[in-house]
Amino acid sequence: MLKEYPSNGVDVSSITIKPTSRVRGEICVPGDKSISHRSIMLGAIANGVTTVQGFLRGEDNMATMKAFRAMGVTIDDDGQIITIHGKGLRGLSEPSDVIDCGNSGTTIRLITGLLAGQSFFSVVTGDQYLRKRPMKRVVEPLSLMGATISGRAKGSLAPLAISGGALKGIRYQSPVSSAQIKSALMLAGLYAEGETTVLEPSLSRDHSERMFRLFGASVDSFDGGVTVRGGSELQAREVVVPGDISSAAFFIVAALITPGAELLIRNVGVNPTRTGVIDILTAMGGSIELLDQREVSGEAVADLLVRSSHLKGIEIAGSVVPRAIDEFPAICVAAACAEGTTTLRDARELRVKETDRIAAMAVNLRRLGVQVEECEDGMDIEGVERLGGGMVESFGDHRIAMSFSIAALVSDGGITIDDIDCVATSFPTFYPLLETVAEAVR
């Protein structure tokens, strides 16, 4: 099935994937990226030793680990368990160099909130893609709390220079539903005088709220927002990270669009704020069963049984959108293979991800013969009987690269995806895992 992907694991810049005759088997996907980030951050400022099982060792999460090591936190990794020797709420040290967050928007935005409450100076930056992403959305409310933050374009772009100090709690109405904005303010709120309240248009993923509670922070969730009380000392915990539903989404779509497919994906996090992708694909006619539902480290977990399905286009808008925001590249592939038109609205946030995902998906789908109409906050996708083959661009975005790798399984002749090195940011084992479940047409 896979060409130009060497078995010795050597990095390559492009890959060609041929159509498959079957998608079957049983797999586990790597640990949840969002939970992995937060386990390092809260473990670092907790009292005691935190252990983390199932940690995602993608480049984004390793950037977070490196950042806290630079602030004096001892973090051990034996290949199975991450051990974090917490420094307590006020125990971090001033880094001796600029903190490089790589390609990780979660790292730079959340750590900016945490650094705003420290008693030292720090600078955070990232790669060429991250330095183009909007930072004003966290800088502005943190400044209202009393933080001193400067950066390019009047603090709108990284690098950001942060002079930490005394913060005061605020009540902030976020203009968009964003877990990154909310979490940055929650972390700052741990160091602020009084209460910090964040209100959202609709509920974004709540991993921070759940992990704050797990570590003993004083936090209250309510309809429309969350409140954190400053000064809470955190206590070390044992954290078990479930499989990432964003990673599972690619394999869910692969099974849904491939004739005769049946795939069991074990140990997937099904936090209700993250299951928008399941709700959307089920509404399109997808067969997705949640088996053995349970709770682990405060998070809902299940095994997903997915079968080939005849998908139909639907309208997607409203509160389900933030619950599936990272999965829309995969959902767009499902829409391209569905009968009729799928309409997506209220997804303007996709334009400020690793790349403009609305534009990137539209450009690439058109290259495969799919009719796509863009609008400012979404797109209309007209499904086709079979995707065309050809060359597409990842635009340096891991989710774009993986989505078209899945599309290739049902394409006419195969698809070549350029610049796939970016996949390592979230799913370094994606291509070997894809090979285990998909059999090529000979």
Secondary structure by P-SEA (a helix, b strand, c coil): cccccccccccccccccccccbbbbbbcccccaaaaaaaaaaaaacccbbbbccccccaaaaaaaaaaaaabbbbbbcccbbbbbcccccccccccccccccccaaaaaaaaaaacccccccccccccccccccccaaaaaaaaabbbbbbccccccccccccccbbbbbbcccccccaaaaaaaaaaaaacccbbbbbcccccccaaaaaaaaacccccccccccccccbbbbbbbbbbbccccccaaaaaaaaaaccbbbbbbcccccccccaaaaaaaaaaccccccccccccccbbbbbbbbcccbbbbbbbbcccccccccaaaaaaaaaaacccbbbbcccccccccccaaaaaaaaaaaaabbbbbbccccbbbbbcccccbbbbbccccaaaaaaaaaaacccccbbbbcccccccccccaaaaaaaacccccc
